[in-house]
Amino acid sequence: MTAEFPGMIGKVATRELTARGYTTFDSLTKVSAKTLLKIHGVGPKAIRILGEELAAQGKAYAAD
């Protein structure tokens, strides 16, 4: 399974998100940033980068 996320978030973050089924920006709209931060390898920088891309697409993370 390949994710559509930018390489800037890091290989570990991409791998861990993909392993949990988060492979598209649409899939990120179903989960909160707080929940994603609990995943190994997904830190504030990845959340910020993904959040900026979501916003550019007129989307956002789910509410906490």
C-alpha positions in Angstrom: 0.0 0.0 0.0 1.4 3.4 -0.9 0.6 6.6 0.8 0.1 9.9 -0.9 1.9 11.9 1.9 4.9 14.1 1.3 8.3 12.7 2.0 8.9 15.6 4.3 7.0 13.8 7.1 9.6 11.1 7.3 9.8 7.4 6.4 8.9 6.2 9.8 5.8 8.4 10.0 4.7 7.4 6.5 5.3 3.7 7.3 3.4 3.7 10.6 0.4 5.7 9.2 0.2 3.3 6.2 0.4 0.3 8.4 -2.7 1.6 10.2 -4.6 2.2 7.0 -4.0 6.0 6.7 -2.9 6.2 3.1 -4.8 9.2 1.8 -5.5 12.7 3.0 -9.2 11.8 3.1 -8.4 9.0 5.6 -6.8 11.6 7.9 -10.1 13.5 8.1 -11.5 10.6 10.1 -9.0 10.8 12.9 -7.8 13.6 15.2 -4.3 15.0 15.3 -4.2 14.0 19.0 -4.8 10.4 18.1 -2.2 10.5 15.3 0.4 11.8 17.7 0.1 8.6 19.7 1.5 6.6 16.8 5.2 5.8 17.0 7.1 8.0 14.6 4.4 10.6 14.1 5.4 13.8 15.8 4.4 17.4 15.8 6.3 18.2 12.6 4.5 15.5 10.6 1.2 16.6 12.1 1.9 20.2 11.1 3.0 19.3 7.5 0.0 17.0 7.0 -2.4 19.6 8.6 -1.1 22.3 6.2 -1.7 20.0 3.2 -5.2 19.1 4.5 -6.0 22.8 4.9 -4.7 23.5 1.3 -7.3 20.9 0.2 -10.0 22.5 2.3 -10.0 19.6 4.7 -9.0 19.1 8.4 -8.3 16.4 11.0 -11.3 15.2 12.9 -12.2 17.0 16.1 -10.6 15.6 19.3 
